[in-house]
Amino acid sequence: MGDKQEFPDPQAPPRGRGLLMLGAIGLLAGLTALFSAAGPDRGSTAYRVDEAGNAQVVVARDRSGHYVAEGAINGIPVTFLVDTGATDVAISEALARELGLELGPQITVMTAAGPVPARMTRFDEVSVGPLRISNVRGTVTRSAMDEVLLGMSFLRHFRLTQQGNELLIETGS
């Protein structure tokens, strides 16, 4: 009975926990660096004026392949998803209420998910950086989308050029 048995100190941290924490921190740091190097999360937008005086907006493609730009509708900041396949600038009912918009007749619009009921409206002004258009036709849908679709009712007033991973939207002919 001379064998002495040792029990761990309940106050001492378990062995290996420090290495496990260090490994987890290293993994998180590595993943952060990887995703940061992979490209912009939401794309980026630059504004400039060319030598001829044309206002330009350069929108970088985001990781999901979309062109996303910050802008405003009637002075309220919104995030636009540039959609050349959309006929109008399209917003949710929640944003229409926030903007205090008057809703017009009900229509049916075709979306990627099929036909959806919508209401017609007009925006006093739509802007993306220095690009501004007044009296823009819009569509209000029941969807819960976070972004506003920046459709052709705004884009048709500008020249669009895709260059690599950038979309150039500019004034001029």
C-alpha positions, 0 to 999 in steps of 0.5 A: 500500500505504499503506492502513492497515486497523484491526482491533478490539481482541480485549479490548474488548467487542463493540459493542451488547452493553451495549444488548442487555443493557439491553434484556433487563433492561428486558423482564424488569422489564416482564414481572415488573410485568405478571404481578405486576399480573395478580393473585395467582399462587397466590391468597391466603387470609385468616382472620377471625371475623364479628360472630356469632363464625363462623370464616371462610376467604376464598380468592382465585381464582388466575390459573388460576381455581382456589381454592387454600388452605394447610392441614394433614392430621394436622398435616402442611402441605399445599396444598389445591385446593378441589374441590366436585366431589370427593366426598372429600379426595383425596391421592396415595400418596406423601402417604399414605405420609408420613402413615403412613395405613392404607389401606382397600378398593380402589375406583374413582373418577371423575376428569376423566381417567376412572375411576381405582383408589383406596383408601379411608382416614380422616384424624384431622384436616383443617384450613384455618386455623381450620376443623378437622374430625376423622375425615374420609373420604379417598381415596388415588390413584396420581396424582402431584398436588402439591395435595390435593383438598379435597372434600365430605367436609370442605367439607360441614360448612361454608357456601360462598359465592362472591363475585366472585373469592373463595370464603368458607368459614365455620362457622355456619348 
